[in-house]
């Protein structure tokens, strides 16, 4: 993770922030995904223990990572050519954008447990899991709005208790969060990273895509997705981050096939070009971010060592 240019004989020379707090520092997408899976597994075990104390069966469940239609052997170039970013193509291939996985291993076994309950028992189950503020349908016992239910979960809920216990890095953010945020801001403003972002924008503009940066590109595609695809409740882009339906039945999208096909072509073209325009930037990003992370560790080594001992 750390750049060789930051070497030296200091005690921190070979340490990343991850040596002091799990998931600390700058991570690759693969590292972040692996850490998230580990966090979710630990949280699920804690939820099961909490729900057992409340008198309910709960089976720890973490959906397999990845996309339902993506061959693990695909290169980034092959992925972009076939699936773009997995937005509109997710609708085409699975009915729901960026579904995590398919197959029996991707079905939450707790759905069957909850479906076997009577409505009153289901209400008590959901109040134990999500807290007393959960807004539930009295006739069915299911949450009325799953996203709002998650937002409203309080410290009495098994969900929030488990997440807070599983997230061991919370103490780090209390002590170092403001300083680390400043490091991240300074790293992203480094002239070398500004230059590679400008190079990417110029490369995209040369082919007719006038995006100042990658977030603007993403915003464009999400707006196009919302214009083409709709759901009974919520926008298509909202569905990207929506939790599974408690009944296990995902809503069907509505779209004009010709409009979706045109959007898929546009997304694949943009994704393929973006990958080409980013070819030289990954190494620069790794080097620059590594330098800033190393400097943070060296400047705070005593405090970080104490933090690690106290954990």
Secondary structure, DSSP 8 states (H G I E B T S, - for coil): ---GGG--SSTTTT--GGGTSTT-S---HHHHHHHHHHHHHHHHHHHHHHHHHTT---------SS-TT--TT--HHHHHHHHTTSSHHHHHHHSSTT----SGGGS-HHHHHHHTS-HHHHHHHHHHHH-TT--B-TTT-SBS-HHHHHHH--TTSHHHHHHHHH-TTHHHHHHHHHHHHHHHHHHHTSHHHHHHHHHHHHHHHHTT---SSHHHHHHHHHHHHHHHEE-SSSBHHHHTT----TTS-----EE-HHHHHHHHHHHHHHHHHHHHHTTTHHHHHHHHHHHHHHHHHHHTHHHHHHHHHH-
